[in-house]
Amino acid sequence: MAAKTAKSAKNRRNAKKPAAAQSVPAAAEPAAHRWTFLTNHAHVLILLHSSPELVLRQVAAQVGITERAVQRIVQDLEDGGFVERTRVGRKNRYKVKTGQALRHPIEAHRRIGDLLDLIVN
């Protein structure tokens, strides 16, 4: 019986708080909980274009995702032909291929460089 009581007490502690208690003003809400118009792939691409010498740990910190997630995104971008990785000593340097077309049919008439010009400049 004591084990059952301990388990139900644990469940009560782990239960979600009512929505009113969880609400946070939009300005104070962490960036990780808000949606943005650009994906994490776009954020990583923008950072690698503007600072090709960044290490992925720095990219992860700026984008607000894990280093492993950034590694997967960089691999996706390389596999898609959007980024080239070059080893320089013990670090990697990244080159964004700005002439590549964007992937979605809605924006396929534009190049990666068009997006980067819009955001970076």
C-alpha positions in Angstrom: 0.0 0.0 0.0 2.8 2.4 0.8 4.4 1.9 -2.6 1.0 2.7 -4.2 0.7 5.9 -2.1 4.3 6.9 -3.0 3.6 6.3 -6.7 0.4 8.4 -6.7 2.2 11.2 -4.9 5.0 11.1 -7.5 2.3 11.3 -10.3 0.7 14.3 -8.7 4.2 16.1 -8.5 4.8 15.3 -12.2 1.3 16.3 -13.3 1.2 19.4 -15.6 0.2 22.6 -13.9 -3.0 24.3 -15.1 -2.6 26.5 -18.2 -3.1 29.7 -16.3 -0.1 28.8 -14.1 2.0 28.1 -17.1 1.3 31.1 -19.2 4.3 33.4 -19.8 4.2 36.8 -21.5 5.4 36.6 -25.1 8.3 39.0 -24.5 9.6 36.8 -21.6 9.0 33.5 -23.4 12.3 31.7 -24.3 13.1 31.7 -28.0 13.0 27.9 -28.1 9.2 28.0 -27.4 8.3 30.5 -30.2 8.0 29.7 -33.9 9.9 31.6 -36.5 9.6 32.1 -40.2 12.9 30.4 -40.9 13.8 26.9 -40.1 16.9 25.8 -38.1 18.4 24.7 -41.4 18.1 28.3 -42.6 19.5 29.7 -39.4 22.5 27.3 -39.6 23.1 28.2 -43.3 23.0 32.0 -42.5 25.5 31.6 -39.7 27.9 29.5 -41.7 27.7 32.0 -44.6 28.3 35.0 -42.4 31.0 33.3 -40.2 32.5 30.2 -42.0 35.0 29.7 -39.3 32.5 29.1 -36.5 32.7 25.8 -34.7 29.4 23.9 -34.6 29.2 24.4 -30.8 29.0 28.2 -31.4 26.4 27.7 -34.2 24.3 25.6 -31.8 24.5 28.2 -29.1 23.4 31.0 -31.4 20.6 29.0 -33.1 19.4 27.6 -29.7 19.6 23.9 -30.5 22.0 21.1 -29.6 25.4 20.6 -31.2 24.2 17.2 -32.4 21.2 18.8 -34.2 23.6 21.2 -35.9 25.8 18.3 -37.0 22.7 16.7 -38.6 21.7 19.9 -40.3 25.2 20.5 -41.7 25.2 16.9 -43.0 21.8 17.6 -44.6 23.1 20.8 -46.2 26.3 19.0 -47.4 24.3 16.1 -48.8 21.9 18.5 -50.6 24.9 20.3 -52.2 24.3 23.6 -50.3 27.5 23.6 -48.2 31.1 22.5 -48.7 33.2 21.5 -45.7 37.0 22.0 -45.8 39.4 20.8 -43.1 41.7 23.6 -42.0 44.1 22.3 -39.4 42.0 20.9 -36.6 38.9 22.9 -37.6 36.3 22.9 -40.4 35.6 25.8 -42.6 32.3 26.0 -44.4 31.4 27.5 -47.8 27.8 28.0 -48.7 27.1 27.4 -52.4 25.0 30.6 -53.0 24.1 29.6 -56.6 21.9 26.6 -55.5 18.2 27.0 -55.9 15.9 26.9 -52.8 14.3 23.5 -52.4 10.5 24.1 -52.1 8.6 24.6 -55.4 7.2 27.9 -54.1 10.7 29.4 -53.8 12.6 27.3 -56.3 12.9 30.3 -58.6 15.3 31.9 -56.1 18.8 31.0 -55.1 20.4 30.5 -51.6 22.3 33.7 -52.2 19.0 35.6 -52.6 17.9 34.5 -49.2 21.3 35.3 -47.6 21.3 38.7 -49.2 17.9 39.4 -47.7 18.8 38.3 -44.2 22.5 39.2 -43.9 22.6 42.5 -45.6 
